[in-house]
């Protein structure tokens, strides 16, 4: 049951214009997977995630949350989540009753319910990052792709976000996050995807994760 | 007269201060408070319009009907139109200082008007006003068309903004070149257009402006949630499934029509387009377009009618574009200091 495969990627190549960033990318995304995507700057982490959103299917939506969303003054957290549900809301930007309920439960899951009516410009980076995750949950994402969710956070918030991600996975959502915080990420992930500087790709699960990271980053 | 003037000055002084005490307390009570704000705003608008009507003392019904009422209505319509245009432009370009005036639309209109007045054709005086308006409209639409076409090419809002400002520079340079080689007669005619006025319109022009405003509102209203999401950046909007370029085009189309029409009839009027949306955001304490676009219509109308009131009430009637700047600049500076608006 836990092994239900949502997506199976086989021999994918990602490139930036004519420049091939990485080839031979093969891995499965299963329900409840917590996947850490690591690699040096420019190795193609963001490109890989964007490519994945391109094969997103209805019913098993993959939703990506970009690294930095501007905190625009003048919107409450709840309004922000409603706005992000662009294709789900009606012309006036309203959600259906059922979606409103799933919005409330998403905020509860992420411990954001007390901040629901706060202006997003007054939220901390960690809280706002969680608002982005909430919006993916309301949009019924089966796979949530997060581009460096911990990049702008202090140690405490970093761990809080990663624990939140792990909790989502335990509920059956698959999560792929890219990060440079290999230590913190290692503790929560079930699977590692590593993009090497020389366009090599490694994926590893469970005990082999450490070896995979080392083979990409600490070869000499 | 003096009483009316003092009263309207008092009201006007209240507008930029709406952030402080009483009004913001109303705004804090979401929902119910907004209704109060609407009522206060509408009463302010009606009082100012009334004061503007009475400016210049008692007059015969004919004067009221054929001179003053069209002038006041034109001011209200022009202010509302420019505010709606500016509000949409600020959002799609994610820049607190964007408005059709800065994006070269007014410059395009000025070039049209300059060509009409200085090209050397001698026109019968009856047709002159209409020709200038038509040429200005054509110029504004041409400039807006170039910007719309460019928006398909440019990926980011920032490059589009720079393009618009550069377009304005080039067109203004052409206008200056034309002015330099013109005789004093046509210069004066061009100048009277570019000084801006709400007095050159009759009921038929008002009908056109109302129709265009209705189209502009319709386009904007169908675009509110799109305008909301593009504030969070093109990347986020795309990832949320929003058709970013369609949203941008629809907003620019609405802006162009509104700005071109107003500029053709009333001359190049800046500031309302920039200031009114900021006033709306400040008073209603939100950036949600479903609230601030209608609110901008109100603040824009109030600002324009205030500017007209000041130009009419001053000892020598002042050009509206000047009073608009005198009214507008302090508000812009206040906004900048308070740090309200987008992009920090």
Interface residues (C-beta under 8 A of the other chain):
Chain A: X53 X63 X64 X65 X66 X69 X70 X72 X73 X74 X75 X79 X80 X83 X84 X85 X86 X87 X89 X91 X92 X93 X135 X139
Chain B: X222 X224 X225 X226 X228 X229 X231 X232 X233 X235 X236 X237 X239 X240 X241 X242 X281 X285 X286 X287 X288 X290 X340 X341 X342 X343
